[in-house]
Amino acid sequence: MNKFIEWHNKQIDWWKNKLKVSWYTVTWIAFVKGALLVLLIFMLTGCAIGERKIKIFSVEEPRQQLEYPMPTPLQMEEIKWIIITSENADEVFKKLEEQGIDPVLFGLTDKEFELLSKNFAQIRAKLQETNTLLEEYKKYYEEYQEEPTTNNLAK
């Protein structure tokens, strides 16, 4: 490293003597070279003075026609509910065994059955809301497809 510094100092002295300038002038020359280098870097990297404006073109694309069929209604399996109370439990189990059905109990209290009914009512309401939304989207797209043709006829 010392050799490099010595070589650099010799170069500075040689140029100082050749140009016949003072140390003050050498300092200014170094400053101007640095400033020019920074400006050159700014210009090359796009950080030049001024701002470029970007032109944006918007082209409206026509909507694609919806060709999705409406969902088909659910085909639910029929469930036979058997109400078992403490008074009829033996009789119900006996009937099931006679029919060859292995009785299995899934028990609900009257309050839990009420909650189950509320949950199904909420599901039904959400499905109706979704169907209404689908119908509105379909109307919206179909009306949009019809408008350009009626406007063309008027011209």
C-alpha positions as CSV (number, residue, x, y, z in Angstrom):
1,M,0.0,0.0,0.0
2,N,2.8,2.3,0.8
3,K,4.3,1.8,-2.7
4,F,0.9,2.8,-4.2
5,I,0.8,6.0,-2.1
6,E,4.3,6.9,-3.0
7,W,3.6,6.3,-6.7
8,H,0.4,8.5,-6.5
9,N,2.2,11.3,-4.8
10,K,4.9,11.3,-7.5
11,Q,2.2,11.4,-10.2
12,I,0.5,14.4,-8.5
13,D,3.9,16.2,-8.1
14,W,4.8,15.5,-11.8
15,W,1.4,16.9,-13.1
16,K,1.6,19.9,-10.7
17,N,5.1,20.8,-12.0
18,K,4.1,20.1,-15.7
19,L,1.0,22.3,-15.5
20,K,2.8,24.8,-13.3
21,V,-0.1,25.1,-10.8
22,S,-0.3,25.5,-7.0
23,W,-1.7,23.0,-4.5
24,Y,-4.8,25.1,-4.3
25,T,-5.4,24.6,-8.0
26,V,-4.8,20.9,-7.7
27,T,-7.5,20.7,-5.1
28,W,-9.9,22.5,-7.3
29,I,-9.1,20.2,-10.2
30,A,-9.8,17.2,-8.0
31,F,-13.1,18.7,-6.9
32,V,-14.3,19.4,-10.5
33,K,-13.3,15.9,-11.6
34,G,-15.3,14.4,-8.8
35,A,-18.3,16.6,-9.5
36,L,-18.2,15.7,-13.2
37,L,-18.0,12.0,-12.3
38,V,-21.0,12.2,-10.1
39,L,-23.0,14.1,-12.8
40,L,-22.0,11.4,-15.3
41,I,-23.2,8.7,-13.0
42,F,-26.5,10.4,-12.4
43,M,-27.1,10.8,-16.2
44,L,-26.2,7.2,-16.9
45,T,-28.5,5.8,-14.2
46,G,-31.5,7.9,-15.2
47,C,-31.4,10.3,-12.3
48,A,-30.9,13.2,-14.7
49,I,-32.5,16.6,-14.1
50,G,-36.2,16.6,-15.1
51,E,-39.0,14.2,-15.0
52,R,-40.2,11.8,-17.6
53,K,-43.9,11.6,-18.2
54,I,-45.5,8.3,-18.9
55,K,-48.3,8.1,-21.3
56,I,-51.1,5.7,-20.3
57,F,-53.5,4.5,-22.9
58,S,-56.7,2.8,-21.8
59,V,-58.6,0.6,-24.1
60,E,-61.9,-0.8,-22.9
61,E,-62.3,-4.4,-23.6
62,P,-65.8,-5.8,-24.2
63,R,-67.1,-8.0,-21.5
64,Q,-67.2,-11.7,-22.2
65,Q,-70.7,-13.1,-22.3
66,L,-71.6,-15.3,-19.4
67,E,-72.4,-18.8,-20.4
68,Y,-72.6,-20.4,-17.1
69,P,-75.7,-22.4,-16.3
70,M,-77.6,-21.6,-13.1
71,P,-76.9,-24.1,-10.3
72,T,-79.3,-26.9,-10.2
73,P,-81.4,-27.3,-7.0
74,L,-80.1,-29.8,-4.5
75,Q,-81.6,-33.2,-4.5
76,M,-81.7,-34.0,-0.8
77,E,-82.1,-37.6,0.5
78,E,-85.2,-38.1,2.7
79,I,-84.4,-38.6,6.4
80,K,-86.9,-40.3,8.7
81,W,-86.8,-38.7,12.1
82,I,-87.7,-40.9,15.1
83,I,-88.5,-39.1,18.3
84,I,-87.4,-41.1,21.3
85,T,-88.5,-40.2,24.7
86,S,-88.1,-42.0,28.0
87,E,-91.6,-43.2,27.6
88,N,-91.4,-44.8,24.2
89,A,-87.7,-45.9,24.0
90,D,-88.3,-49.6,24.5
91,E,-91.1,-49.7,22.0
92,V,-89.0,-47.8,19.3
93,F,-85.9,-50.1,19.9
94,K,-88.1,-53.2,19.6
95,K,-89.6,-52.0,16.2
96,L,-86.1,-51.2,14.8
97,E,-84.8,-54.6,15.8
98,E,-87.8,-56.3,14.2
99,Q,-87.0,-54.4,10.9
100,G,-83.4,-55.6,11.1
101,I,-82.0,-52.1,11.8
102,D,-79.2,-51.8,14.3
103,P,-80.4,-48.8,16.5
104,V,-77.8,-46.1,16.9
105,L,-78.7,-42.9,18.8
106,F,-77.6,-39.4,17.9
107,G,-79.1,-37.4,20.7
108,L,-80.2,-33.8,20.8
109,T,-82.0,-31.9,23.5
110,D,-84.9,-29.7,22.5
111,K,-82.6,-26.6,22.8
112,E,-79.9,-28.2,20.6
113,F,-82.5,-29.1,18.0
114,E,-83.6,-25.5,18.0
115,L,-80.0,-24.4,17.4
116,L,-79.7,-26.9,14.6
117,S,-82.9,-25.5,13.0
118,K,-81.5,-22.0,13.2
119,N,-78.2,-23.1,11.6
120,F,-80.1,-24.6,8.7
121,A,-82.2,-21.5,8.3
122,Q,-79.0,-19.4,8.1
123,I,-77.6,-21.8,5.4
124,R,-80.9,-21.5,3.5
125,A,-80.8,-17.7,3.7
126,K,-77.2,-17.6,2.5
127,L,-78.0,-19.8,-0.5
128,Q,-80.9,-17.6,-1.4
129,E,-78.6,-14.5,-1.2
130,T,-76.0,-16.2,-3.4
131,N,-78.6,-17.2,-6.0
132,T,-79.9,-13.6,-6.0
133,L,-76.4,-12.3,-6.5
134,L,-75.8,-14.7,-9.4
135,E,-79.1,-13.7,-11.1
136,E,-78.2,-10.0,-10.7
137,Y,-74.7,-10.6,-12.3
138,K,-76.4,-12.5,-15.1
139,K,-78.9,-9.6,-15.7
140,Y,-76.0,-7.1,-15.6
141,Y,-74.0,-8.9,-18.2
142,E,-77.0,-9.7,-20.4
143,E,-78.2,-6.1,-20.4
144,Y,-74.6,-4.9,-21.3
145,Q,-74.5,-7.3,-24.2
146,E,-77.9,-6.0,-25.5
147,E,-77.2,-2.3,-25.2
148,P,-74.6,-2.0,-28.0
149,T,-76.9,-3.6,-30.5
150,T,-79.9,-1.3,-29.7
151,N,-77.6,1.7,-29.9
152,N,-76.3,0.6,-33.3
153,L,-79.9,0.3,-34.6
154,A,-80.7,3.8,-33.5
155,K,-77.8,5.2,-35.6
